[in-house]
Amino acid sequence: MATIRARKKADGTVSYTAQIRLKKKGVIVYQEAQTFARKQAAQAWAKRRETELAEPGAIERAKRQGLTVRHMIERYLLEAEKARPLGESKRRTLGAIQRSPLGDVVDSDISQKVLVDYALWRMSPEGGEVKPQTAGNDLAHLGSVMSLARAAWGYEVNALAMKDARLVLKQFGYNMRSRERDRRPTLAELDLVLEHFFEMLQRRPTVIHMPKVVAFAIYSTRRMDEIARIRWQDLDEHRQAVKVRDMKNPGQKIGNDVWCHLPDEAWQIVQSMPKECDVIFPYNTDSIGTAWARACRLMGIDGLHFHDLRHEGVSRLFEMDWDIPRVASVSGHRDWNSMRRYTHLRGRGDRYKDWPWLELIVKSQVSLGGRVVNKGA
């Protein structure tokens, strides 16, 4: 039975503390207390909690110490990386959530209100004053973590919390869906970043050969993580094609291997890489992303993402009058709707015809330094 004790406070008001103690063979196995301003409220709470605690397994659940969002994400990053490398953007976003106030929230306390408050905080000056689409991206990445944590590891996560949070934010007038980007690099911007990268290579020949990575991203239309995974054994010399392992796809990721044609320029860049490693471009995606972001910042280039190079590559092929099936044979897209968001044409023809950087990039020597490993080791 619960006991209710009245306590007079310094301001003269009275509070009521309801305390529940459950014993088994004379030993207290569980206790819980709540304080209320009214006695009736304390009595109602005690009656409700006693009924709830009488259910099978209720005491064990009540005694359970919640696991925080921080631990949930930590486990997700560890387990997901075993299956396939996560994109740099997703890992960076989840890391930021871990360090935010949301990282301290325990799984059973994740409600639609908690998620809405986090999104509103992210859009405030204190949280970075991000756009609604960025806050929505945070929720999307966290949603994948919550789904796996609930289904695979038994975390006490409300299955409807994320859906309800998005509904509330929509009712508040926030469009959390990512907008289609139409950003493409200009040739002048590429001149700036490539000049920067070649200067870096002159000072330190063993740094990432970003000129080859950048040019290959444009000509092959490959994503950053795909570039870093390509092995020499993934090339088909006869078809001039590459097997893109675990290509990103909403319905299937792991095991979604797709053969993609490499245009002549991309093939030249691949063949210019030293065959000293199993991987053609033996560089870490975090390092590639950091190098790209630093170059854009130093050169005063605003809002240009590495992924925009894929956008540039796909749009370039359409500007060259390639039809949809032929472009898809390079990009790996399965349908026009997915490809359409990458296509923003700027005239006709190949603006990379006689691009002076290509010959320089192909002929440039690569020093892998400590990245060299024995093939097959």
ZISUL-V712143 format. One record per residue. OMEGA is omega as a letter, one per 40 degrees, with the letter a starting at -180 (* if undefined). Layout:
# ZISUL-V712143
OMEGA
OMEGA
This chain:
# ZISUL-V712143
i
i
a
a
i
i
i
a
a
a
i
i
a
i
a
a
i
a
i
i
i
a
i
a
i
a
i
a
i
i
a
a
i
a
a
i
a
a
a
i
i
i
a
i
a
i
a
a
i
i
a
a
i
i
i
i
a
a
i
i
a
a
a
i
a
i
a
i
i
i
i
a
i
i
i
a
a
a
a
i
i
a
i
i
i
i
a
a
a
i
i
i
a
i
i
i
i
a
a
i
i
a
a
a
i
a
a
a
i
a
i
i
i
a
i
i
i
a
i
i
i
a
i
i
a
a
i
i
a
i
i
a
i
i
i
i
i
a
i
i
i
i
i
i
a
a
a
a
a
a
a
a
i
i
i
a
i
a
a
a
a
i
i
i
i
i
i
a
i
i
i
i
a
i
a
a
i
i
i
i
i
a
i
i
i
i
i
i
i
i
a
a
i
i
i
a
i
i
i
a
i
a
a
a
a
i
i
i
a
i
i
i
a
a
i
i
a
a
a
a
a
i
a
a
i
i
a
a
a
i
i
a
i
a
i
a
a
a
a
a
i
i
i
a
i
i
a
i
a
a
a
i
a
i
i
a
a
i
a
i
i
i
a
a
i
i
i
a
i
a
i
i
i
a
a
i
i
a
a
i
a
a
i
a
i
a
i
a
i
i
i
a
i
i
i
i
a
a
i
i
a
i
i
a
i
a
i
i
i
i
i
a
i
a
i
a
i
i
i
i
i
i
a
a
a
i
i
i
i
a
a
i
a
a
a
a
i
a
a
a
i
a
i
a
i
i
a
i
a
a
i
i
a
i
a
a
a
a
i
a
a
a
a
a
a
i
a
i
a
i
a
i
i
i
i
a
*
